[in-house]
Amino acid sequence: METRLGRAVLLVQDYEEAYQFYNLNLGCRKLFDMTTEDGQRFLHIGFGKDDSVGLWLLKADKEEEQGRVGLQTGRQPAFVFYTSSLEEVYQRLLRHQVRIVKDPVTAPDAKFLHFLDLYGNEIVLVELLT
């Protein structure tokens, strides 16, 4: 038996601004983008060479959902992204004025930093050194 993660759901205020943030800063691409006849949109974005892990961007339409945008994990990190070049992504984040909440740290086996997406979700970026 095999089990794997398909998509993590991320509540957003606006589909296009969320996609632009993740595309510009982390290089995502659209995997699936469809709007049903009743106006519900399904926007899935992927990361990496095989897009095996991604996010389903889901617009917060209801008042209760809107209050959870940026707070889905109660201020704990929402995601961990791995990169082959922390410095390259770090410089991109700085150029785009993304808020860094923990500057790069070098540990024995990895380098990492923490930043916020456009809604305040904390994201950990890691470069494994082994």
N, CA, C and O atoms as a DFTB+ gen file, in Angstrom:
520 C
 N C O
     1  1       0.846      -1.182       0.000
     2  2       0.000       0.000       0.000
     3  2       0.887       1.240       0.000
     4  3       1.917       1.278       0.673
     5  1       0.484       2.235      -0.748
     6  2       1.200       3.509      -0.794
     7  2       0.251       4.632      -0.446
     8  3      -0.879       4.678      -0.931
     9  1       0.714       5.537       0.395
    10  2      -0.056       6.725       0.742
    11  2       0.837       7.925       0.500
    12  3       2.011       7.915       0.870
    13  1       0.289       8.959      -0.119
    14  2       1.075      10.172      -0.354
    15  2       0.170      11.383      -0.290
    16  3      -1.039      11.295      -0.500
    17  1       0.777      12.500       0.000
    18  2       0.036      13.750       0.077
    19  2      -0.256      14.243      -1.328
    20  3       0.635      14.282      -2.177
    21  1      -1.485      14.616      -1.571
    22  2      -1.864      15.153      -2.871
    23  2      -1.752      16.667      -2.883
    24  3      -0.935      17.214      -3.624
    25  1      -2.540      17.348      -2.092
    26  2      -2.521      18.795      -2.004
    27  2      -2.830      19.202      -0.571
    28  3      -3.593      18.535       0.128
    29  1      -2.235      20.291      -0.151
    30  2      -2.616      20.945       1.090
    31  2      -3.503      22.116       0.691
    32  3      -3.245      22.772      -0.319
    33  1      -4.529      22.380       1.461
    34  2      -5.460      23.462       1.151
    35  2      -4.992      24.736       1.843
    36  3      -4.669      24.733       3.031
    37  1      -4.962      25.816       1.083
    38  2      -4.583      27.113       1.625
    39  2      -5.699      28.108       1.329
    40  3      -6.017      28.377       0.171
    41  1      -6.288      28.649       2.392
    42  2      -7.308      29.678       2.214
    43  2      -6.647      30.982       1.768
    44  3      -5.630      31.395       2.326
    45  1      -7.230      31.618       0.765
    46  2      -6.688      32.871       0.229
    47  2      -7.814      33.887       0.079
    48  3      -8.992      33.532       0.053
    49  1      -7.431      35.150      -0.017
    50  2      -8.425      36.202      -0.261
    51  2      -8.663      36.396      -1.747
    52  3      -9.761      36.766      -2.163
    53  1      -7.638      36.149      -2.544
    54  2      -7.735      36.377      -3.988
    55  2      -6.865      35.348      -4.697
    56  3      -5.682      35.203      -4.390
    57  1      -7.458      34.642      -5.642
    58  2      -6.726      33.596      -6.357
    59  2      -5.493      34.127      -7.074
    60  3      -4.402      33.576      -6.928
    61  1      -5.658      35.172      -7.831
    62  2      -4.554      35.644      -8.671
    63  2      -3.410      36.234      -7.860
    64  3      -2.245      36.000      -8.180
    65  1      -3.724      37.003      -6.804
    66  2      -2.631      37.564      -6.008
    67  2      -1.879      36.461      -5.275
    68  3      -0.661      36.548      -5.119
    69  1      -2.570      35.441      -4.829
    70  2      -1.903      34.314      -4.158
    71  2      -1.026      33.557      -5.152
    72  3       0.124      33.233      -4.853
    73  1      -1.570      33.277      -6.332
    74  2      -0.772      32.584      -7.346
    75  2       0.466      33.399      -7.706
    76  3       1.560      32.845      -7.806
    77  1       0.308      34.688      -7.900
    78  2       1.444      35.538      -8.264
    79  2       2.516      35.518      -7.182
    80  3       3.704      35.471      -7.499
    81  1       2.122      35.552      -5.913
    82  2       3.090      35.512      -4.825
    83  2       3.913      34.228      -4.885
    84  3       5.143      34.269      -4.859
    85  1       3.226      33.091      -4.966
    86  2       3.925      31.810      -4.954
    87  2       4.720      31.574      -6.235
    88  3       5.775      30.941      -6.204
    89  1       4.228      32.072      -7.339
    90  2       4.966      31.947      -8.598
    91  2       6.225      32.803      -8.584
    92  3       7.307      32.321      -8.917
    93  1       6.093      34.044      -8.209
    94  2       7.203      34.994      -8.211
    95  2       8.295      34.607      -7.215
    96  3       9.481      34.747      -7.514
    97  1       7.911      34.128      -6.051
    98  2       8.879      33.875      -4.992
    99  2       9.366      32.437      -4.900
   100  3      10.509      32.198      -4.510
   101  1       8.521      31.479      -5.252
   102  2       8.908      30.076      -5.106
   103  2       8.808      29.284      -6.412
   104  3       9.073      28.082      -6.430
   105  1       8.431      29.943      -7.485
   106  2       8.444      29.293      -8.795
   107  2       7.379      28.246      -9.024
   108  3       7.610      27.289      -9.764
   109  1       6.217      28.399      -8.409
   110  2       5.147      27.422      -8.638
   111  2       4.598      27.566     -10.061
   112  3       4.881      28.533     -10.768
   113  1       3.818      26.583     -10.442
   114  2       3.096      26.677     -11.712
   115  2       1.682      26.144     -11.502
   116  3       1.420      25.387     -10.567
   117  1       0.788      26.548     -12.377
   118  2      -0.592      26.074     -12.280
   119  2      -0.653      24.630     -12.780
   120  3      -0.197      24.317     -13.880
   121  1      -1.224      23.767     -11.951
   122  2      -1.426      22.377     -12.332
   123  2      -2.833      22.150     -12.840
   124  3      -3.058      21.354     -13.752
   125  1      -3.776      22.853     -12.243
   126  2      -5.182      22.680     -12.590
   127  2      -5.890      23.975     -12.256
   128  3      -5.738      24.505     -11.156
   129  1      -6.658      24.483     -13.194
   130  2      -7.374      25.737     -12.976
   131  2      -8.688      25.654     -13.721
   132  3      -8.728      25.746     -14.948
   133  1      -9.770      25.477     -12.966
   134  2     -11.084      25.326     -13.570
   135  2     -12.113      26.061     -12.728
   136  3     -12.040      26.056     -11.499
   137  1     -13.058      26.684     -13.384
   138  2     -14.175      27.325     -12.702
   139  2     -15.454      26.625     -13.138
   140  3     -15.713      26.476     -14.333
   141  1     -16.248      26.198     -12.171
   142  2     -17.489      25.500     -12.467
   143  2     -18.555      26.498     -12.928
   144  3     -18.363      27.711     -12.836
   145  1     -19.658      25.982     -13.417
   146  2     -20.757      26.832     -13.879
   147  2     -21.312      27.708     -12.766
   148  3     -21.805      28.805     -13.026
   149  1     -21.234      27.228     -11.524
   150  2     -21.765      28.025     -10.408
   151  2     -20.711      28.963      -9.815
   152  3     -20.951      29.590      -8.783
   153  1     -19.537      29.064     -10.467
   154  2     -18.531      30.044     -10.068
   155  2     -17.469      29.551      -9.108
   156  3     -16.591      30.320      -8.718
   157  1     -17.527      28.280      -8.715
   158  2     -16.496      27.768      -7.806
   159  2     -15.223      27.472      -8.604
   160  3     -15.261      26.784      -9.624
   161  1     -14.106      28.001      -8.125
   162  2     -12.839      27.841      -8.832
   163  2     -11.961      26.816      -8.111
   164  3     -11.891      26.787      -6.882
   165  1     -11.304      25.990      -8.896
   166  2     -10.351      25.011      -8.397
   167  2      -8.996      25.365      -8.987
   168  3      -8.746      25.132     -10.169
   169  1      -8.114      25.934      -8.151
   170  2      -6.781      26.327      -8.599
   171  2      -5.754      25.559      -7.781
   172  3      -5.585      25.788      -6.584
   173  1      -5.075      24.644      -8.456
   174  2      -4.039      23.840      -7.831
   175  2      -2.701      24.295      -8.392
   176  3      -2.543      24.437      -9.604
   177  1      -1.724      24.528      -7.487
   178  2      -0.393      24.941      -7.920
   179  2       0.622      23.916      -7.422
   180  3       0.458      23.315      -6.360
   181  1       1.678      23.733      -8.221
   182  2       2.683      22.742      -7.882
   183  2       4.063      23.352      -7.805
   184  3       4.324      24.425      -8.351
   185  1       4.940      22.648      -7.118
   186  2       6.306      23.097      -6.902
   187  2       7.257      21.964      -7.249
   188  3       6.950      20.794      -7.020
   189  1       8.397      22.308      -7.794
   190  2       9.416      21.311      -8.072
   191  2       9.284      20.702      -9.445
   192  3       8.381      21.027     -10.216
   193  1      10.214      19.808      -9.729
   194  2      10.294      19.206     -11.057
   195  2       9.086      18.355     -11.399
   196  3       8.593      18.398     -12.526
   197  1       8.605      17.579     -10.432
   198  2       7.508      16.663     -10.737
   199  2       6.153      17.132     -10.225
   200  3       5.147      16.454     -10.433
   201  1       6.111      18.273      -9.564
   202  2       4.856      18.824      -9.037
   203  2       4.107      17.836      -8.152
   204  3       2.881      17.894      -8.052
   205  1       4.843      16.926      -7.506
   206  2       4.182      15.882      -6.723
   207  2       3.509      16.428      -5.469
   208  3       2.587      15.810      -4.937
   209  1       3.966      17.580      -4.999
   210  2       3.328      18.214      -3.845
   211  2       2.902      19.614      -4.257
   212  3       3.631      20.319      -4.954
   213  1       1.746      19.994      -3.829
   214  2       1.286      21.321      -4.195
   215  2       0.223      21.830      -3.253
   216  3      -0.091      21.213      -2.236
   217  1      -0.317      22.965      -3.617
   218  2      -1.359      23.614      -2.831
   219  2      -2.626      23.742      -3.653
   220  3      -2.581      23.983      -4.860
   221  1      -3.738      23.579      -2.994
   222  2      -5.027      23.883      -3.580
   223  2      -5.402      25.223      -2.977
   224  3      -5.735      25.307      -1.794
   225  1      -5.349      26.268      -3.784
   226  2      -5.739      27.600      -3.328
   227  2      -7.257      27.657      -3.314
   228  3      -7.909      27.391      -4.324
   229  1      -7.799      27.999      -2.187
   230  2      -9.248      28.007      -2.010
   231  2      -9.657      29.364      -1.461
   232  3      -9.244      29.749      -0.367
   233  1     -10.466      30.085      -2.220
   234  2     -10.886      31.424      -1.807
   235  2     -11.828      31.343      -0.610
   236  3     -12.799      30.587      -0.603
   237  1     -11.512      32.133       0.385
   238  2     -12.332      32.211       1.591
   239  2     -13.528      33.106       1.292
   240  3     -13.410      34.331       1.304
   241  1     -14.663      32.502       1.026
   242  2     -15.860      33.262       0.681
   243  2     -16.729      33.586       1.889
   244  3     -17.322      34.662       1.966
   245  1     -16.800      32.663       2.819
   246  2     -17.649      32.856       3.995
   247  2     -16.914      33.681       5.040
   248  3     -15.684      33.682       5.088
   249  1     -17.669      34.378       5.873
   250  2     -17.083      35.239       6.902
   251  2     -16.159      34.449       7.831
   252  3     -15.072      34.917       8.170
   253  1     -16.584      33.265       8.238
   254  2     -15.756      32.425       9.118
   255  2     -14.444      32.051       8.435
   256  3     -13.393      32.050       9.076
   257  1     -14.492      31.735       7.148
   258  2     -13.282      31.385       6.407
   259  2     -12.356      32.589       6.276
   260  3     -11.138      32.456       6.400
   261  1     -12.927      33.755       6.029
   262  2     -12.117      34.961       5.852
   263  2     -11.297      35.261       7.099
   264  3     -10.169      35.744       6.996
   265  1     -11.846      34.983       8.271
   266  2     -11.132      35.199       9.515
   267  2      -9.984      34.220       9.733
   268  3      -9.141      34.428      10.605
   269  1      -9.956      33.166       8.948
   270  2      -8.904      32.153       9.085
   271  2      -7.782      32.319       8.062
   272  3      -6.764      31.632       8.159
   273  1      -7.941      33.205       7.094
   274  2      -6.886      33.426       6.109
   275  2      -5.635      33.907       6.839
   276  3      -5.675      34.895       7.572
   277  1      -4.549      33.215       6.636
   278  2      -3.294      33.544       7.308
   279  2      -3.169      32.977       8.705
   280  3      -2.117      33.097       9.333
   281  1      -4.231      32.359       9.200
   282  2      -4.229      31.840      10.582
   283  2      -4.604      30.361      10.646
   284  3      -4.963      29.865      11.714
   285  1      -4.527      29.665       9.546
   286  2      -4.968      28.270       9.521
   287  2      -4.203      27.393      10.498
   288  3      -4.735      26.385      10.965
   289  1      -2.969      27.753      10.816
   290  2      -2.155      26.929      11.709
   291  2      -1.920      27.608      13.058
   292  3      -1.022      27.216      13.804
   293  1      -2.710      28.606      13.366
   294  2      -2.595      29.266      14.655
   295  2      -1.248      29.926      14.885
   296  3      -0.722      29.903      15.997
   297  1      -0.691      30.513      13.837
   298  2       0.599      31.227      13.877
   299  2       1.818      30.292      13.896
   300  3       2.950      30.757      14.036
   301  1       1.593      28.995      13.759
   302  2       2.704      28.056      13.596
   303  2       3.022      27.972      12.103
   304  3       2.178      28.327      11.280
   305  1       4.224      27.508      11.736
   306  2       4.530      27.399      10.303
   307  2       3.504      26.543       9.570
   308  3       3.087      25.491      10.053
   309  1       3.112      27.017       8.403
   310  2       2.110      26.315       7.601
   311  2       2.736      25.274       6.689
   312  3       2.152      24.215       6.456
   313  1       3.930      25.573       6.168
   314  2       4.579      24.692       5.203
   315  2       6.081      24.731       5.387
   316  3       6.636      25.684       5.934
   317  1       6.727      23.672       4.919
   318  2       8.177      23.641       4.798
   319  2       8.480      23.388       3.325
   320  3       8.023      22.402       2.748
   321  1       9.249      24.281       2.728
   322  2       9.696      24.104       1.352
   323  2      11.174      23.778       1.372
   324  3      11.934      24.347       2.155
   325  1      11.579      22.865       0.515
   326  2      12.996      22.527       0.364
   327  2      13.519      23.156      -0.913
   328  3      12.809      23.233      -1.915
   329  1      14.762      23.605      -0.871
   330  2      15.394      24.230      -2.025
   331  2      16.823      23.726      -2.161
   332  3      17.428      23.278      -1.187
   333  1      17.347      23.801      -3.351
   334  2      18.752      23.449      -3.564
   335  2      19.650      24.662      -3.356
   336  3      20.872      24.527      -3.304
   337  1      19.046      25.864      -3.234
   338  2      19.830      27.078      -3.017
   339  2      19.070      28.065      -2.147
   340  3      18.321      28.903      -2.650
   341  1      19.265      27.962      -0.855
   342  2      18.602      28.874       0.068
   343  2      18.990      30.319      -0.241
   344  3      18.141      31.209      -0.202
   345  1      20.255      30.555      -0.545
   346  2      20.720      31.918      -0.801
   347  2      20.005      32.531      -1.999
   348  3      19.635      33.705      -1.962
   349  1      19.808      31.764      -3.045
   350  2      19.128      32.279      -4.245
   351  2      17.685      32.668      -3.936
   352  3      17.231      33.741      -4.332
   353  1      16.967      31.801      -3.234
   354  2      15.574      32.112      -2.886
   355  2      15.530      33.268      -1.889
   356  3      14.667      34.140      -1.987
   357  1      16.445      33.278      -0.943
   358  2      16.512      34.365       0.038
   359  2      16.671      35.713      -0.659
   360  3      15.971      36.668      -0.321
   361  1      17.563      35.800      -1.606
   362  2      17.768      37.058      -2.342
   363  2      16.511      37.444      -3.126
   364  3      16.177      38.626      -3.215
   365  1      15.820      36.466      -3.689
   366  2      14.563      36.737      -4.403
   367  2      13.518      37.282      -3.440
   368  3      12.818      38.243      -3.759
   369  1      13.410      36.667      -2.254
   370  2      12.451      37.141      -1.251
   371  2      12.757      38.580      -0.855
   372  3      11.847      39.399      -0.728
   373  1      14.034      38.887      -0.661
   374  2      14.426      40.253      -0.298
   375  2      14.083      41.239      -1.413
   376  3      13.572      42.327      -1.144
   377  1      14.360      40.866      -2.659
   378  2      14.045      41.758      -3.795
   379  2      12.557      42.062      -3.877
   380  3      12.159      43.163      -4.260
   381  1      11.739      41.080      -3.513
   382  2      10.286      41.261      -3.588
   383  2       9.699      41.745      -2.274
   384  3       8.481      41.749      -2.096
   385  1      10.557      42.151      -1.359
   386  2      10.161      42.734      -0.075
   387  2       9.245      41.818       0.746
   388  3       8.309      42.274       1.402
   389  1       9.540      40.523       0.690
   390  2       8.823      39.545       1.499
   391  2       9.350      39.644       2.925
   392  3      10.554      39.785       3.140
   393  1       8.461      39.570       3.880
   394  2       8.861      39.717       5.285
   395  2       9.557      38.448       5.780
   396  3       8.966      37.368       5.798
   397  1      10.809      38.595       6.179
   398  2      11.598      37.507       6.741
   399  2      11.425      37.572       8.253
   400  3      11.692      38.608       8.862
   401  1      10.982      36.474       8.866
   402  2      10.774      36.487      10.319
   403  2      11.894      35.779      11.066
   404  3      12.037      35.967      12.274
   405  1      12.682      34.978      10.383
   406  2      13.885      34.384      10.976
   407  2      14.932      34.353       9.875
   408  3      14.807      33.613       8.899
   409  1      15.969      35.170      10.046
   410  2      17.042      35.237       9.062
   411  2      17.701      33.873       8.892
   412  3      17.560      33.004       9.752
   413  1      18.418      33.681       7.790
   414  2      19.041      32.381       7.535
   415  2      19.915      31.907       8.698
   416  3      20.690      32.666       9.280
   417  1      19.756      30.633       9.003
   418  2      20.518      29.956      10.052
   419  2      21.200      28.762       9.406
   420  3      20.600      28.064       8.588
   421  1      22.450      28.528       9.773
   422  2      23.149      27.340       9.297
   423  2      23.317      26.378      10.460
   424  3      23.933      26.707      11.473
   425  1      22.767      25.196      10.301
   426  2      22.889      24.121      11.281
   427  2      23.821      23.065      10.674
   428  3      24.207      23.196       9.513
   429  1      24.184      22.045      11.412
   430  2      25.102      21.044      10.862
   431  2      24.622      20.383       9.564
   432  3      25.422      20.118       8.667
   433  1      23.330      20.121       9.469
   434  2      22.819      19.390       8.300
   435  2      21.968      20.219       7.344
   436  3      21.550      19.718       6.300
   437  1      21.705      21.478       7.683
   438  2      20.797      22.267       6.850
   439  2      20.978      23.757       7.102
   440  3      21.516      24.184       8.123
   441  1      20.506      24.531       6.128
   442  2      20.336      25.975       6.289
   443  2      18.839      26.221       6.187
   444  3      18.146      25.544       5.427
   445  1      18.339      27.186       6.948
   446  2      16.905      27.460       6.885
   447  2      16.624      28.907       7.242
   448  3      17.448      29.592       7.848
   449  1      15.440      29.354       6.852
   450  2      14.914      30.655       7.227
   451  2      13.409      30.554       7.287
   452  3      12.823      29.598       6.780
   453  1      12.772      31.555       7.914
   454  2      11.316      31.617       7.994
   455  2      10.870      32.936       7.365
   456  3      11.489      33.978       7.581
   457  1       9.790      32.880       6.585
   458  2       9.219      34.089       6.005
   459  2       7.711      33.986       6.006
   460  3       7.148      32.918       6.246
   461  1       7.052      35.123       5.731
   462  2       5.588      35.170       5.683
   463  2       5.120      35.338       4.255
   464  3       5.714      36.081       3.474
   465  1       4.040      34.633       3.917
   466  2       3.437      34.881       2.610
   467  2       2.591      36.152       2.687
   468  3       2.581      36.822       3.720
   469  1       1.896      36.487       1.628
   470  2       1.161      37.745       1.583
   471  2       0.008      37.817       2.574
   472  3      -0.516      38.903       2.822
   473  1      -0.400      36.689       3.147
   474  2      -1.491      36.692       4.119
   475  2      -1.009      36.486       5.546
   476  3      -1.812      36.485       6.478
   477  1       0.287      36.314       5.722
   478  2       0.835      36.119       7.056
   479  2       1.094      34.681       7.440
   480  3       1.477      34.416       8.580
   481  1       0.896      33.734       6.520
   482  2       1.245      32.345       6.796
   483  2       2.757      32.232       6.888
   484  3       3.475      32.699       6.005
   485  1       3.243      31.606       7.965
   486  2       4.678      31.423       8.117
   487  2       5.128      30.204       7.326
   488  3       4.510      29.141       7.387
   489  1       6.211      30.376       6.587
   490  2       6.760      29.323       5.743
   491  2       8.226      29.141       6.112
   492  3       8.959      30.113       6.296
   493  1       8.641      27.885       6.215
   494  2      10.038      27.561       6.477
   495  2      10.666      27.130       5.161
   496  3      10.113      26.301       4.439
   497  1      11.814      27.695       4.861
   498  2      12.566      27.337       3.661
   499  2      13.856      26.651       4.112
   500  3      14.604      27.193       4.926
   501  1      14.109      25.450       3.576
   502  2      15.243      24.636       4.032
   503  2      16.093      24.192       2.852
   504  3      15.583      23.782       1.810
   505  1      17.407      24.286       3.045
   506  2      18.367      23.677       2.121
   507  2      19.116      22.616       2.913
   508  3      19.835      22.936       3.860
   509  1      18.948      21.345       2.525
   510  2      19.652      20.254       3.192
   511  2      21.107      20.274       2.733
   512  3      21.387      20.493       1.555
   513  1      22.021      20.049       3.654
   514  2      23.457      20.120       3.338
   515  2      24.083      18.741       3.198
   516  3      25.264      18.644       2.865
   517  1      23.339      17.680       3.439
   518  2      23.900      16.338       3.335
   519  2      23.530      15.664       2.045
   520  3      23.929      14.523       1.808
